[in-house]
Amino acid sequence: MARHKAADPCVMDPYQLDFRAFHLLTVVHREKSFSRAAEALGVSQSVVSYGIEKLRQVFGDPLFVREGGHTVSTERCEGLARYASDLLAEFDSMQQQPRFNPSEITATLTFACNYYERSFLIPAVVAKLRREAPKLNIEVIDASGSGHRRLIDGEADMLIGPYRRADAGFFEKTLIREQYVCLMDASHPAAGRDPTLEEYLAFDHVLITYGGRWVSPYVSEIEAMGHRLNAPLKVPSPAGIDRIVAGSDLVATVPRRLAQIQDSTLATAACPIDAPLEVKMVWSVRKQHSALMKWARERISATVAELSL
């Protein structure tokens, strides 16, 4: 009878790998940084380094190398990262019930979004989902400029909001594309007409900073043109922006649909900066085949179509 060759004690047993190791690999590959991967996963960098070292031993490849001060994945790593993403996605898919009945689903669906989306889109989305899935639990959390990390960490199932990244492992669909407008008191000298760029730059602006975690496209465009806004007031959120500009000489630049649900006595004018806001629906590759997520994406797209957004 044939005898098995004794295992080399210095070589990592491949059967000791688990899903956590492959998840760790996909995060490092996506973040292109051990430190950022550790931050995204909420673990120490030594845990990340140890996990990658186990994979290096099993596959006999460095997987990640340093070039020009950057972490670069090897050719072997690229193939392994694709395999790991597919493996995790397939495993998530296997966890789903083979037959999906919205009226019976009792799962929790978590959306990450911001004030803009919560103001007019989320109420309509929740209403549609609840009509078809009355037992569904829905949680809405703040994206806070890091919605993609909330997807990576499993804190959210879907991000609805502005998204400018191009990471592998994410899917996206544009839901809304709209222009910015100027919101001001009806007594403002510029009320009733569209300002020129020169006039716009001379306004006293209320600048919405989003806590420094996100920069509005119109602000980026202004800076790219070599200009800066005159902003004597900065606020972290659009919440209450109508009460701030009412009765003042301040001007707030906000998305058009957000302006439409503010105090109707205020005036609006077109913003002379052509830098539209794009709101997207974003989900990870791990949620691509989920029956619940497929249904939710279809319902959200239908909601947007019904609202003529």
N, C-alpha and C positions, 0 to 999 in steps of 0.2 A: 504494500500500500504506500502511495506517495506521501511524503512528509512535507509539511508546510515549512517554509523558510522562516526562521525567527525574525521578528521585526527588529529593525535597527532602533535602539532606544533614543538615538540622537535625532531621529527624523519624526516630525509631527505626524500623528495618525490622522489621515484625512477624515475619518469617520467621527472625529471629535469636533469637527466644525458644526456650527448650528446656524440658524437663520440670523441670529444677531451678528455673526461675523460677516455675512453677505450684506446685511443692512448697513453695517459700519462701512464696508467697502464702497457702497453706492453713495453714501453721504460724503466720504472723503473725496471720491471721484467728482461729485457734483460741486463741492465747495472748493476743491483744489487747494486745500489747506488742512493740516492736521488740527491746528488750533481752532479754526472756524467749525470744523466737523465736531470737535469736542464741545464747543459752545452750542451747536445745534442739537446735539444729543443730550446735553446736560450732564456730561461726564468729564473727567480730567483728561488732559492730553496724554497722560501715560496709559490710560485705558485704551485710547485710540491706537497709540503706538504698539501696544501689546497685541491688540487684535490684528493689526496689519502684519505684524511680525509672524503670527501664526499662519496667516494666509501666504506669506512669502515662503515659509518653510514647506508648506504643502505643495505649492505650485512652482517652487524653484525659480522664482523671479522676484526682482526688487519691487515690482508693481508701481511704486512711486519714486521718482528721483528728483533731485534739485538741479535746476538749470536756470542760470541768470537770476537767482534769488526767488524762483517760483517753483512750486511743486508740480511736476509734470508726470502724467501717467505713461507707463510703457505700453507697447503694442499689445503685450499679453494682458495687461490690466484692462485695456479698452474692451477686449473680447470678454473678459471675465465680468466686467461691470455690466455689460449688456445681458450676459447670462444671469447675473444676480438680480437685475431689475425684472427680467422676465420670470424668474423663479419666484420672487416675492409676489409679483402680480398674480401669477397662476395660483399660488397658495391662498392669497386673499380671495380669489375667484372661487376656489374650492370650498371656502368657508361659507359662501353664500348659499342660501336655499335654492335648489334647482328650479322651483316654481315660485315666481314672485307675484304676490297679490297685494297691491297697494292698500286695499281696505283692511288687510290683516297685519300689516307690518307694524311692529312695535319698537323698532330700532330708534336710535338717536342720530340725527343728522346735524352736524355742526358746520356753520358758515363763519368764515372770518371776513369781515368787511369794515368799512368806516362810516362816518356820519353821513356822507353823501348818499351811499347806497341804502343805509338804514332809513333815510328820510322819505324816499318814495318808491324804491324798487323792492326792498325786503318785505314791506307790508303786503304788496300784491303777490309776491312769491309765496309767502307763508300762507296766505289765504287760499291760493290754488293748491298747494301741497296738502293743506289740512282738509280741503274738500274731498280730495281723492284718497287721502290716507289719514283718517281721523284719529288713529291710534299712534301716529308718528310723533316722536318727541323731537323738537327743534331747538337748537341752541345757537345763538348769535353771539360771537365774541369779537373783540376789537382786533383788527389786523395790525394796527400800530406801525405801519410801514415795514412789517416783517411777516406778511402773510405766508410767503413761501416757506419760512421756517416753521410756521405753525402746521403747515402741511407735512413737512419732513418729520416733525416731532410727533405727529399724530394727534395734535391738539384740535385740528380742524379737518373736515372732509373736503371742503371746497373753499377757495378764495374767490370773492366777488369784489373786484376793485381794479384800480390802475396796476398794471404789471408790466415792467420793462425788461425783465430778465429773459434769457434764452437758454436756460438750463436744460440739459438732457434729463429725461425722467419726469418732465411735466407736460401736460397737454393744456391747451388754452383755446378759448373761443371768444371773439369780440362780441360783446352784447350791446354796447352803447358807444357812440362816437359823437361828441358834441363840443360846441365852441364855448368860450368864456364870455361873460358879459360884465359890465360895470354896474354895480348896485349902489345907489346914492339916494339921498333925501330929495324929495320933489322940488325943494327950493334951491338945490345946488345949481350954480351957474351953467353947468354942462348938461343939466337935465333936459331931455327932449331932443337931443341931437347926438350923433356919434362923434366922439372926439378923434382928433388926429393923433398920431404917435407923439408929437411934441406936446400937445395938450395933455395927453394921458400921463406922460412921464412927469408933468408938472403937478399932477394931483397930489393931495395928501392921502396916502393909501393906508388901508388896514391890511397888513400882510398876514395871511394865514400860514403859519410855519409848520403845522402838523408835528409839533414837538421836535423839529429838526430831523425827523425820520423819513421825510419824503418832501420832494420839491415839485411844485406844480409845473406842468409843461410850459405855461406862459412865462413863468419866472426864469426857467432855464433858457428860453428863447431870448428874453430881454438881456440876460447876462451874455449870451452868445453874440448879441448885437453890440456889446460893449457898453450897455446902459445899466443903471441901477434904479430901483424904485425908491422914491421918497416916501418912507414908511414911518411916520411918527408913532404908529401903534402897531404892535405885533400880538397876535393871539394864536393859541395852539390848535384851534378848531373852528369850523364855521358855525358851531352852535351859538345861537343868539346874535348872529352877525347883523340881522335886520335892526335889532334894538341898538346896536352900536352905531350904525350909520344914520339912523333916524335922528333928525334935528341937528345934525352935525355937517361939517364940510368934508368929512372923510368919504373915501370911495373904496369899496371892496370889490375885488375881482373874483367871481365865483362861476361855476358851471351854470349854463342857462337854465336847466331844469331845477336846480337848487334855488335860483333866483325866483322862479315862478311860484314857489310855495312859501315865500317870505311875505312880509307885510305888503299888502296890495297897494298901499299909498306911496310906496317908494318908487323911484324911477329907475329904469334900466337903459343902458346904451351898449352898443356893440364894442367889444374890446378890439383895439387895432392890431393886436398880436395874433397872428395865425398859428396857433399851437393847440390843436384840439385835445380834449381829454378822452382817453379810451378806457372804458371799463370792461374788464374781461372776466370770464368764468375760467378758473384755473384749478386743475386737479392733478394729483400725482399719478404716475404710471401704475402704482399699486391699486388705485381706485378705478382704473380704466375699464375693467371687466366686471365690476360690481353691478349686480342687477339693480340695487337700490340707487346707486349713483347714476346709472344710465337713465333710469326713470326720472330722477331729479333733474338731470341736465335737460332732458326733453321738456319737462314741465317749466323749467326756468326759461328756456328758449321760447316756448309758447307764450309765457307771460309777457316777455319783452315784445313779442310780435303783437299781442293784444293791446299793449299800452302804446303802440306805435312809437317805440323808442328808437 
